[in-house]
């Protein structure tokens, strides 16, 4: 998607040719029965996070490294943020219907494997060997999935039958996020497990996804505006004076054990913390400044507009 944005600014045909070659590469991966492209043929389960040597949990996680095993081919929720949005953007840029179909095939096949219609959330990954989800509603993973659906829908025709199906799932998951928001405005690292800690990057993802869904009129401002406000208040409470977001978990490798996620250390200065923070500030500011959204419930909130926050960001 970044490549296509640069093409639209420069009109350099070499960039569009590169995007098309990459699309052909992405479309050539082996697929599951549902049609989801398998990006990981030999996923490693129980990998310890890459902690710095001086971290207090460094030795305890090193000892657990012996548990690492080959999980075989898997479909990860992270891919929802990369695959379908790229194809959808390429469709919008070129008008070639094959890319629209690739976008929908990718989005809907991943939804089929990762979305839990009973609990209304995405699981972290799906395991081909067992034909099962891993059973963990990882918070940041749901953020990746939601942004993937938003990015895909943003580039597809609103009346497209497949896009309508994707939008319905987006609305259901966002509705579940409203229910799962903790009292302080954040979310648990395992969304439906109150024994797991509150993890700050999840709030950043939710602010972006909900703000964009409101701006597109896919969800109601009256319902989601207060959720965004409380999430932003929570998020700002965890931004350090130097602009770093506190409370972000280290890289969370796949596991079928909820304890793996509960024990994941926090405190790293990582791109999946800083990037979502910047995105949340940007989309929240757009939402607050939108002339179409004059509802007092959002504009009259107690949280300062992100554009006025005095921060190095």
SENUMAR-575878 format. One line per 4 residues: number of its first residue (from 0); their letters; for each residue x negated, y negated, z of C-alpha. Coordinates in steps of 0.05 Angstrom, whole numbers, plus 5000, padded with zeros to 4 digits. Layout:
<recs>
NUM) A) X,Y,Z; ... .
</recs>
This chain:
<recs>
0) XXXX) 5000,5000,5000; 4942,4953,5014; 4915,4967,4945; 4982,4950,4914 .
4) XXXX) 4986,4885,4953; 4918,4865,4926; 4941,4883,4856; 5002,4839,4862 .
8) XXXX) 4958,4780,4883; 4904,4791,4829; 4941,4826,4773; 4878,4867,4761 .
12) XXXX) 4901,4927,4721; 4841,4967,4745; 4872,4967,4815; 4939,4992,4789 .
16) XXXX) 4904,5047,4751; 4868,5067,4815; 4935,5068,4852; 4964,5114,4800 .
20) XXXX) 4905,5161,4803; 4911,5163,4878; 4986,5178,4872; 4970,5236,4826 .
24) XXXX) 4920,5262,4877; 4970,5254,4935; 5024,5290,4895; 4979,5350,4881 .
28) XXXX) 4974,5378,4952; 5004,5445,4969; 5074,5439,4997; 5116,5474,5049 .
32) XXXX) 5182,5508,5031; 5217,5443,5049; 5171,5405,5000; 5128,5369,5051 .
36) XXXX) 5056,5359,5029; 5006,5395,5074; 4949,5347,5090; 4919,5391,5144 .
40) XXXX) 4907,5464,5125; 4868,5480,5189; 4890,5432,5244; 4851,5438,5309 .
44) XXXX) 4893,5444,5372; 4871,5420,5441; 4813,5376,5417; 4789,5330,5473 .
48) XXXX) 4791,5255,5461; 4727,5221,5440; 4712,5188,5507; 4649,5147,5518 .
52) XXXX) 4596,5182,5560; 4607,5138,5620; 4682,5149,5623; 4705,5181,5689 .
56) XXXX) 4743,5236,5653; 4686,5252,5605; 4662,5316,5639; 4731,5345,5654 .
60) XXXX) 4751,5338,5581; 4686,5368,5557; 4701,5430,5599; 4768,5437,5564 .
64) XXXX) 4736,5436,5495; 4731,5512,5498; 4807,5515,5489; 4802,5486,5419 .
68) XXXX) 4834,5533,5369; 4853,5533,5295; 4927,5517,5290; 4930,5530,5216 .
72) XXXX) 4968,5487,5167; 5010,5432,5200; 5053,5372,5181; 5040,5311,5225 .
76) XXXX) 5086,5253,5240; 5028,5205,5224; 5035,5224,5150; 5105,5193,5149 .
80) XXXX) 5071,5125,5155; 5026,5137,5094; 5057,5182,5041; 5128,5159,5025 .
84) XXXX) 5114,5084,5034; 5058,5086,4983; 5100,5121,4931; 5158,5074,4945 .
88) XXXX) 5114,5013,4937; 5086,5041,4872; 5157,5051,4847; 5174,4978,4863 .
92) XXXX) 5111,4953,4827; 5117,4997,4765; 5191,5013,4760; 5173,5085,4744 .
96) XXXX) 5227,5131,4773; 5179,5188,4785; 5148,5149,4843; 5217,5135,4873 .
100) XXXX) 5230,5209,4873; 5162,5224,4903; 5177,5174,4959; 5244,5207,4975 .
104) XXXX) 5217,5278,4969; 5162,5261,5018; 5205,5224,5068; 5263,5273,5068 .
108) XXXX) 5219,5335,5071; 5180,5307,5131; 5245,5288,5165; 5271,5358,5156 .
112) XXXX) 5210,5387,5192; 5196,5335,5245; 5263,5304,5264; 5300,5336,5323 .
116) XXXX) 5373,5321,5310; 5392,5345,5380; 5347,5297,5418; 5344,5244,5363 .
120) XXXX) 5268,5238,5361; 5209,5261,5319; 5162,5315,5344; 5088,5304,5337 .
124) XXXX) 5078,5360,5286; 5106,5422,5252; 5067,5488,5251; 5071,5529,5187 .
128) XXXX) 5049,5594,5220; 5108,5594,5268; 5157,5551,5227; 5168,5510,5290 .
132) XXXX) 5157,5439,5316; 5108,5430,5372; 5163,5409,5420; 5131,5342,5441 .
136) XXXX) 5165,5275,5428; 5100,5236,5427; 5115,5162,5434; 5062,5133,5387 .
140) XXXX) 5078,5187,5336; 5150,5164,5335; 5124,5094,5322; 5085,5119,5261 .
144) XXXX) 5147,5155,5237; 5193,5095,5246; 5146,5048,5210; 5140,5098,5154 .
148) XXXX) 5216,5099,5145; 5219,5023,5147; 5163,5015,5097; 5195,5065,5050 .
152) XXXX) 5264,5034,5053; 5235,4964,5042; 5213,4984,4972; 5273,5026,4949 .
156) XXXX) 5340,5005,4921; 5389,4995,4979; 5444,5035,4946; 5400,5095,4928 .
160) XXXX) 5432,5158,4956; 5366,5184,4983; 5350,5117,5015; 5417,5117,5049 .
164) XXXX) 5401,5185,5079; 5333,5159,5104; 5367,5097,5133; 5415,5140,5173 .
168) XXXX) 5358,5177,5206; 5322,5111,5219; 5384,5084,5255; 5393,5147,5296 .
172) XXXX) 5320,5147,5320; 5322,5073,5335; 5386,5084,5374; 5352,5138,5414 .
176) XXXX) 5294,5091,5429; 5343,5042,5460; 5366,5097,5507; 5294,5119,5524 .
180) XXXX) 5266,5050,5539; 5241,5047,5611; 5266,4995,5660; 5203,4952,5652 .
184) XXXX) 5210,4947,5576; 5161,5001,5555; 5165,5074,5536; 5135,5138,5563 .
188) XXXX) 5078,5169,5523; 5123,5230,5518; 5188,5194,5505; 5236,5242,5539 .
192) XXXX) 5189,5261,5596; 5192,5213,5655; 5133,5249,5687; 5088,5221,5632 .
196) XXXX) 5060,5151,5639; 5084,5087,5604; 5039,5076,5544; 5033,5005,5517 .
200) XXXX) 5023,5017,5442; 5091,5049,5437; 5124,4983,5454; 5085,4948,5399 .
204) XXXX) 5109,4999,5348; 5181,4992,5371; 5179,4916,5368; 5156,4919,5296 .
208) XXXX) 5205,4974,5274; 5265,4942,5309; 5249,4871,5287; 5243,4893,5215 .
212) XXXX) 5306,4934,5218; 5344,4873,5246; 5315,4828,5191; 5339,4878,5138 .
216) XXXX) 5408,4882,5172; 5401,4956,5181; 5415,4950,5256; 5453,4899,5298 .
220) XXXX) 5418,4840,5329; 5465,4841,5388; 5444,4912,5407; 5370,4911,5389 .
224) XXXX) 5351,4838,5403; 5351,4847,5479; 5310,4911,5471; 5258,4874,5429 .
228) XXXX) 5256,4818,5480; 5244,4863,5539; 5192,4903,5500; 5155,4839,5481 .
232) XXXX) 5155,4816,5553; 5126,4883,5574; 5074,4880,5518; 5050,4810,5535 .
236) XXXX) 5041,4830,5608; 4989,4880,5584; 4948,4834,5538; 4883,4816,5572 .
240) XXXX) 4855,4745,5569; 4806,4767,5515; 4864,4790,5471; 4856,4864,5482 .
244) XXXX) 4917,4908,5496; 4910,4948,5560; 4941,5016,5573; 4932,5047,5503 .
248) XXXX) 4917,5121,5503; 4856,5150,5468; 4864,5190,5404; 4916,5243,5419 .
252) XXXX) 4900,5307,5382; 4954,5360,5372; 4977,5407,5426; 5038,5448,5444 .
256) XXXX) 5029,5432,5518; 5062,5370,5547; 5007,5367,5600; 4957,5351,5544 .
260) XXXX) 4995,5287,5530; 5007,5270,5603; 4932,5274,5619; 4908,5234,5559 .
264) XXXX) 4863,5177,5585; 4880,5105,5572; 4840,5041,5566; 4804,5047,5500 .
268) XXXX) 4796,4987,5454; 4823,5023,5392; 4854,5003,5325; 4919,5039,5341 .
272) XXXX) 4927,4991,5399; 4902,4925,5370; 4934,4936,5301; 5004,4949,5329 .
276) XXXX) 4996,4890,5376; 4982,4843,5319; 5038,4872,5277; 5087,4865,5336 .
280) XXXX) 5068,4792,5346; 5077,4779,5272; 5144,4812,5263; 5171,4785,5329 .
284) XXXX) 5152,4715,5306; 5188,4725,5240; 5249,4750,5276; 5250,4691,5324 .
288) XXXX) 5239,4640,5269; 5289,4670,5220; 5341,4618,5201; 5392,4673,5190 .
292) XXXX) 5388,4697,5262; 5416,4641,5304; 5446,4686,5357; 5433,4655,5426 .
296) XXXX) 5418,4724,5456; 5352,4724,5419; 5335,4651,5412; 5353,4635,5483 .
300) XXXX) 5312,4690,5514; 5261,4679,5568; 5203,4708,5528; 5161,4654,5493 .
304) XXXX) 5157,4656,5417; 5096,4695,5397; 5070,4637,5355; 5062,4595,5419 .
308) XXXX) 5023,4647,5459; 4955,4618,5478; 4910,4677,5461; 4849,4692,5419 .
312) X) 4897,4731,5375 .
</recs>
